Amino acid sequence: MDENIKLWLHDMLAAADEIFSFLPEPRNYLVFAKDIKTQRAVERNIEIIGEAMSRVLKTDPEFKIANARRIVDTRNRVIHGYDTVSSSIIWAIAIKELPVLRAEIAALLKKDRL
């Protein structure tokens, strides 16, 4: 695997881990919805994940990560369409989509080490 791609995958893992560390325990949307600082921190890390994915795809357009284009599109929406992104959308991404992406990236990196 390309060394830059590995670096960007690690960046995505780090951003995902930060998001998980920011979320309230126990996971509670109502607590999240009232905490604008946490929402912005999660949004920022979603931006990082999307930018890193964009760089991966520019380096290797055939790189296989599920929903890669959607991840980049989400980053663009958070940045450029910020007024259309609700706390419920950010929450859904963090709770439903991010664990799947994190596991996929971790598996890719583990496979590359073998």
N, C-alpha and C positions, 0 to 999 in steps of 0.2 A: 504494500500500500504506500502511496506517495506520503512523504514525511509531512508536507503541509496539510494534507487531508487528515492525517493522524492528529496533528495539532488542533485542527478545527473541531474534530470529533471530541477531543479532550475538553476543548472550550465549551462545547455543547453539554457534556456531562457535568462540568463544573457549574454551568448556569442552571441546569436542571436541579442539581443538588442544592444550590442556593435557594431556588424557588421552594423546594420541599422544606428547607430549614426556616423559611419565612412564614409558611402557612401555619395557621393556628392549630394547636393540639388541644382537644380532639378536633378533627377537621370539621369546621362549622362555617358555612357560607355567610351566615348573618354576622359573625364576628369579622370575617374578611371584608364584607361589604361596608362595614363602618370604619375600616382602617385604611385610609387613603395612602399612607406611607407604604404599607405592605403591598397594596395594589400597584403602586408605581414601581416598587422594587421588582415585583413579579413581571410587570410589563417590560421593564428594562431587560430582564434576563430572557424574556421571550424574543425581544429584539436581537439580543446577542445570538441566540440559537438560530434565528432566521438568517442573520447576516453570515454566520459561520456556514450554514447550509448553502446559502447562495454562493459562497466562495468554493465550497466543495463542488457544486454543480458546474461552476465556471471552469474549474480545473479538470473535472471528469463528468461530462454531461450524462454518462451512462451509470454513474454511481448509484448503487441500489440501496435506498432507504425508503421505506414506505412513506407515502405522502410528502415526499421531499418538496415538490412544487407548492403544496398547500402550506408547508412550513414557511417558505419564503414569502408567499402571499400574505400569510398572517403577520409576519414582520412588517411588510409594507402597509398593511391595514393599520396596525398599531401606530406606526410612525406617521403615515400620511392621512389616514382616516381616523385619527385619534378620537374625533367626536362621534364616531359610530361604534366605538368599542365600549361595551358595558362591563361592569364588574362581574356580571354573571358569565359573560363570554370568557373573560380571563380565568375565572374560577373553573369553568368547564375544561378549558385547555389544561390547566394545572392538574386537575384531579383525574381527568379521563384520558387525555392524549399524552401527556408528558411521561407517565410511567411506562407506557408502551414504547415511546421513542427512546427513553433512557435505556431500557432493556435491550432494544435493538442495537443501539450504539455500543453498549458494553459488550454485547456478543460479537460485533464486528471487530472491536479492538482485541478481544480475547482470541478470536480466530486468527487475527494477524500475528499474534505472539507465538502461536503454535508452530 
